[in-house]
Amino acid sequence: MAYKIVSSQCTVCGACEFECPNGAIRMKGDIYIVDAAKCTECDGEAPKCVAVCPVPKTCVPAK
């Protein structure tokens, strides 16, 4: 399962994009999105997008 970004909570700070080791996060229009095909949830480590996001519960597991 990949992660997703809750767009209504995202402040568009860009921190997650630069921390993603797989290049799965990118801007689309005026919001950030996660490419589920590239997201590996950081291979068992703590997800880096979650760790750097300044807004709690903005980078969350996709259902």
N, C-alpha and C positions, 0 to 999 in steps of 0.2 A: 504494500500500500504506500502510496506517495503522500507528500504533504501538500497542502493548499494554503493560500493566503486569503484571509477574510478581508475582502476589498473595502468593506464599510469601516473597518478598524485601521486599515493601513494608512500610515502617514506619508508614504512614498519617500522615505528617507534614503532608501537604496542600500542599507547595510546588508541585507540578506543576499542581494545580487552578487556582491563581491565576495561574500563568505562561502557561497555554495561551491563545493569542490567539483561538482558535475556540470556546472553551467546550466542548471535546470531552471533558474529564475531569470526572468527578463521582463522588460517593460512591454506592455501591449496597450497602446493608446495612452491613457493617463493612470494606469494601474499596473502593479506587478502581478505576474502569474507564474505558476510552477508548471513546467512541462513534466507530466506524470511519467512519461516514458524515460526521462533522464534522471528523475529523482530516485535515489537508492536509500533514502532516509539515513544517509551518512554511514551506511554499512554497519549498523549496530552501535555506533558511537552516538553521543547526544547530537541531535540534529543542529547543525550550525545556524540555520535560519532562526530557529527558536531561541538559541543562545544570544544572538545579537539583536534581535528585534526589541525595540524600546517599548512596545505595547504588548502586554501579556495576552496570550491566546489569539494572536493574529496569524501565526504560522501554526497550523493544526493538521493532524492526520486527516487525509481525505477519506470519505466513507464510501 
